[in-house]
Amino acid sequence: MKDKLLFSAPMAGISDKPFRLILRKFTSRPLYTEMIGISTLFHNHHVTRKMLHISDEKNIIVQLVGIEEKYMVHATKEALFYGAKGIDINMGCPVKKLITNGSGASLMKDEKEACHLVEVVKKNAGDVPVSVKTRIGWDEDNINVVSFAKALERAGADRVTIHGRTKHAGYSGPVNKDAIKAVKQALSIPVIANGDVVDQKTAEEMLKITQADGIMIGRGLLGKPWIMAEIDGLSVPKFQLSDLILEHLDLMLSYYGMHGLLVARKHLAWYASGFEERALFLNQIYQEKSVDKVQKMIKDFFSQLK
Ligand SMILES: Cc1cc2nc3c(=O)[nH]c(=O)nc-3n(C[C@H](O)[C@H](O)[C@H](O)COP(=O)(O)O)c2cc1C
């Protein structure tokens, strides 16, 4: 992977600062924020604003979602102020709320608007690269990613990431690697392949078929934040799983306050996959409100051998 690009995926509700700080222990590759709504950011919603607090991190790409030009300019400037190393525009999210306002995956159906957004961000981003993350099309009858990505390139995009599924397919079913390959063959800018890469083998397979310039990995990181190092062919630094999880919990508590205990649940469920007595452990953890007790339960449970 040395000569290839590698990115962690933006994942709403997951790629927050605590998660990135844990990923950062294993990789120096660029990490994406979760998508940041440009309209809520403009209206100064504190939760959204906090997502931009990346100044103390290195090599972070901020992903923006929305369509209003005024808000996009504002969000781009804010992201640069906080030290973003790249601005990515979300043109693939299938969530209904985004689709109904014409953003996310809807932009695949509105090439003109999509290109306009790239031009707007590009004009305000200075030297910082501007990328787009999208899908192969709206549904199986409308796979338009080659012409769409070519238009984005003409509009000034510096890189595109293609999740090899349609908006209708959501997050399951086969990843269309041939469609990603077709994009790679048609474009001069870097093309990043995304979808179901979970380890070195699936990364190599993805690169071999698509000939893409790099890989983006999302769900494969859940409960396995060291996977980027493995894909990179680096030796993963030795660590005690229970210590890593306790550190992740601490980061969540510092970032979210006591609400961090709730946010931690999904991560604990991922960390515990494959462990015997997982269901019992999660059941107990989900009922526990004391941080000290949760910490002890994590220590006891994850100290057992896999
Ligand atoms: C819980 C969840 C949240 C996601 N949030 C975003 C997001 O904020 N922005 C985005 O472009 N894609 C988002 N995605 C899509 C991922 O970035 C990625 O394209 C998709 O999961 C396929 O890659 P994977 O198989 O490696 O997970 C999300 C996916 C999941 C599962």
The ligand as a Gaussian input file, in Angstrom:
#p B3LYP/6-31G(d) Opt

LIG

0 1
 C      -22.938000       4.402000      10.436000
 C      -22.442000       4.962000       9.123000
 C      -22.340000       6.319000       8.976000
 C      -21.891000       6.849000       7.759000
 N      -21.747000       8.208000       7.634000
 C      -21.249000       8.731000       6.485000
 C      -20.975000      10.119000       6.372000
 O      -21.140000      10.903000       7.328000
 N      -20.507000      10.581000       5.184000
 C      -20.281000       9.738000       4.112000
 O      -19.859000      10.198000       3.048000
 N      -20.490000       8.419000       4.217000
 C      -20.942000       7.896000       5.369000
 N      -21.088000       6.552000       5.499000
 C      -20.668000       5.665000       4.390000
 C      -19.208000       5.224000       4.616000
 O      -18.336000       6.327000       4.585000
 C      -18.785000       4.199000       3.543000
 O      -18.931000       4.798000       2.271000
 C      -19.649000       2.938000       3.575000
 O      -19.840000       2.472000       4.881000
 C      -18.983000       1.819000       2.732000
 O      -17.672000       1.575000       3.163000
 P      -17.298000       0.354000       4.177000
 O      -17.875000      -0.899000       3.575000
 O      -15.809000       0.376000       4.251000
 O      -17.983000       0.670000       5.473000
 C      -21.546000       6.002000       6.688000
 C      -21.649000       4.619000       6.860000
 C      -22.079000       4.089000       8.061000
 C      -22.167000       2.589000       8.210000

